[in-house]
């Protein structure tokens, strides 16, 4: 499969009174046609800003994409004129934003908002737009679409609002869908329904690609072929989801996986906790950003940035990761 999206050396920063803060640092990855890729990490690791940078939606004037290329079908999105970027967003690349309540306008019905998302990119009659809107609502599992399309966002539950966001994102049959924490704040049952809906859409259109941003390993493992682990704005590990889950190389990935509750664990066992806090975004200094929290740290880690190691299609950045992992099946 050829690369649909190719991100090369992407760096994004924010200007603050305290100086420039780097939130995405030299990030490179690709997504092939029909592939589902997940980005996982703690809050503040740079996941959402990576997704927003792909669509050049970083909040300005404070935010700024300092360097890099974002090649979509071979064309650098960052170099496109503003009008062409607008034609791309919501059309060939769509995004499901993290909070559906703040992403939907409270002043317009959900039907009118879905209709607008279609009308911006497609020339259709009012009757055709209305029928397509109803079809999208049915596709995402909203019953009585004629009545519900005339209602406002506050008249829907969190799960239903998220379904509406998915309907809007899929309205123009995108080539790439970016889903930013699509199951956050939803109960377990609704989470499963939303994940099943996304999986159904991937199966229905096998050439559509997915970039799923989450802190939840369960969500990532359910949908994604490959996973990218981010920490302090950088990619620290990347590989096939099953491989990374079974044989994590980076100490940060290992710590994240250890913190997942296990059904077979004794009831009184304490859940392992990753000590410390993620570092504040900063201009790059020497050493590994995870060193202060790492149980495997060496003196070398504090003074030199770790090189990238590659084992088959599994890549990671660590001086010590290879020597501290049980590679047995």
N, C-alpha and C positions, 0 to 999 in steps of 0.2 A: 504493500500500500504506500502511496506517495504521501508526503507531508502536506497537510492542508494548512497548518499554521506552524511557523518556524520563528521562535523568539530567540534573539541573539544578543547577549551581553546587555540586557535591559537593566537600567538603573533609574530609580525614581526617588526624589527627595522633596522635603518640605522646608520652607523658610520659616523660622520662628525667631522671636526676640533673643533666644539663646544661641542662635546660629542655625546652620543647615543640618537637618536630620535625614539620614538615609533610611528609607523604608523598604526599598527593593534594591538589591546590590548584585550587579553582574549576573543576572538570571538568564539561563539559556535552556530551552527545551523545545520539543516539537510535538505536534499532535497529528497523527495520520488520519486519512479519510476513514470514517466509520469507527474510530477508536474512542474509548472512554478513558480519560486521564483524571486522576484525583490529585488535589493538593491538600496536604494535611499538615497541621502544626497548631501550636497554642495561639491564643489571641495575641495579636501584635507581631506575628511572625512574618507578615507581608503577603499573606494569601489574597486578601480582598484587593489590596493595591495592585497586585500582579494582574488580577482580573480586570480592574478598572483601567490599568495602563494599556492592556491589549486593545481596548476600545477608545483609547485616548480620552478617558473621562475622569482623569485625575483632577480633583478640585483645584481650580486656579483662582487667584494668582499665587496662593501659597504653595501649591503643588507644582512639580515640574519634572518631566521626563528628561533626565540629563543626558542619557546616551542609550544607544542600542538600536536594534531593528526589530520590527514586528511584521514578518512577511506572511501575508494571507494570500494564498494562491500565487505566490511569487512577487506580490506587490507590497511595498512597505507602507503600512497604514499610517505611520507617523509622517510620511512625506506627501500624503494625499491632500488635495485642497479640501477645505472645510465642507463644501457641498457634497463631495464624494464620500467623505467620512459619514455624513448624515445618511446618505443612501445605503451605506454598509450596515450601520447600526439598526438593529431591529428587523433587518432584512436578511442579509447573508450571515450576519453574526448577531445573535440575540442573547440577552442576559436576564436571568431571574435574580432580582436583588434580594438582599438579606431580609429586609423588613417589608412585607407586603403592605402593611398599613400606611407606612410613610411613602411607599412607592406609588400607591394608587391615590388619585385625587379624591378628596372627600366631597367635592362639589359636583361631580358628574357620575352618572350611573355607570355600572361596570360594563354594560353593553356598549355605551357610547365610547368608552375608553378602548375597548377591544376593537370596535369599528374604526376608530381613529388610527390605531396601530396598523390596520390593514390599508386604509385609504391613503396614508402617507406614501406607501410604496406601490400600490396597485390601483389601476383605473378600473373601477367597478361602479355599477349603478347602485342606488340606495337599496334596492330590493336584493341585489346580489350580496352587498355588504351585510345586510341584516341576516340573510340566510347563512352566510359564512360564519357570522358571529354566533348564531345559535348552534351551528355544527361544532364549533370549537368548544362551547360550553358543554355540549353533550360529550364530546371526546374526553374532557377532563373530569367527567363524572358528576356534573351539576344537573340535577333533575329540574323539571319545569323551566327550561331555559327561556321561554317567552316571558314568563313572569319575573324570573330572577334577573334577566338582562335589564329590567327597568328599575332595579334596586340599587342602593348606594353601598359603598364598601363597608360602612359600619353595620349594615344589616346582615353581614356574613361572619361566620366564625373564622378563626385564624387559619384553619385548614382549608376552608373554602376560598379565602382570599389568596392563599398560596396557589390554589388550583387556577384561579383567575390570572395570576401572574404567569403561570405556565402556559395558559391559553394564549395570552398576549405574546409571550416569547415564541410560541410555535406558529403564530398567525401567518407568517410569511414563509413557512417551510425553510428555516435557516440551515446553512451548511454546518455551522458551529453554534452550540448552545453552551453558554457559560452559566452555571448554576451556583450562586453564592449562598452557602448554608441554607439550602431550600427546605430543610426540615427543622431548623432551629425554632425552639419555643412551641413545637407541636408535640402532642402526646404520642405515645408509642404506636398506637393504632393508626393515627393519621400519618405519622412518619412512614409506616409501612405502605400505606395507600399511595402517598406521594412518590415513594421510591418505585413502587410497582408501575405507577403511571409513567415515570421517566423511562423505566426499563421497557415498557410497552412501546413507547415512542421510538426508542433506539432500535427495537426489533422491527417495527413497522417501516422505518426508513433506515436501511442498513448503511447508507453512505453519510448519515448525519453523525458528526463528532460531538463529544461532550467533554467539557472541562468542569469538573465538580470540585468546588471548594468547601472544605469541611474540617472540623476538628474531631469528627467522629469516625473512628476506624471501621465500625460496623457498616456505616453508610458507604464508605469508600470501598470496602471489600465486596459489598453487595452489587456494585455497579461498574467498578473500574477495572480496566485491563492493566493499567500501569498506575503507579503512585509516585508522587513527588513529595518529599518531606522538606519543609522549610523551617528555618530557625534564624531569627534576627535578620530577616530580609534575604537570606541566602538559601539556595538549595544545598542541603547537606547529604541527601540520599535520594536515589531514583532507581526504579526497576519495576519488573513485573510485580503486580500486587501480591500474588501468592508467594513469590520468592522473597520479597521484602518482609512480608508477614512471618514467613517460616524461618528466615535466616537474616535478620536485620544486622547491618554492619556498623552503623554509626551508633555511639552510645546514647544519643538523644532519641533515636528511633527505638532502641531497646527499652529506654526508660518509659516512653509513651506506651509501648505495647505491654510492659509490665503493669501499668496502671489500669488496664482494662479489667473490669470485674470478671471473674471466672466462676462458672456455675459449679465446677467440681471443687472449688476451694472450700476449706472448712469454714463454718459459719462465723467463728470467732476470730478468724485471721484478719489482721488489719490490711487494707488495700495499700500496696506500695505507692509512695508519693514521690514525685520529682521535686527535690528540695530547691529552695531559692526561687527567684523570679527571672523572667526573660529580661535581657538588658534593654535599656532605653535605646531607641534608634539613635545612631551616632555616625559621624564620619568614620570610615574604617580606621581602626588602629591595628597594632601588631597582634598576632595571635588569633586563636579560635574563640569566637564569641561564646561558645558553650563551656569553655574551660573551667570557669568558676563553679559551675554546677555539676561537672562531670566527675564520676567516681573513678574514672580511668585516666585522669589527667596526668600528664607528664610536664616537667619543667619546660620542655620544648613547646608545648601547646600554648603557653602564655606569651611567647616571643615570636613565633613564626606561624604564618597562615598555612593550614594543612593542604597538601596537594590533592588533586583528584585521583582516586584509584578506580580502576575499571576491572570488573570480574564478569566476563561475558557481557551481558547487557545491564549489569547491576553496577551503578556508579555511586561513590560516596566520597566525602572529604573527611579524613581522619588520619592522624599519625598512628593511632593505636588500635583502631577498630578491628583490623584483620586479626590481631593477636588475641583478642578478648571475646571472640564469638565462637560458640559451639557450632561447627559446620555439619555436624552429624544429622542425618535425615530424621 
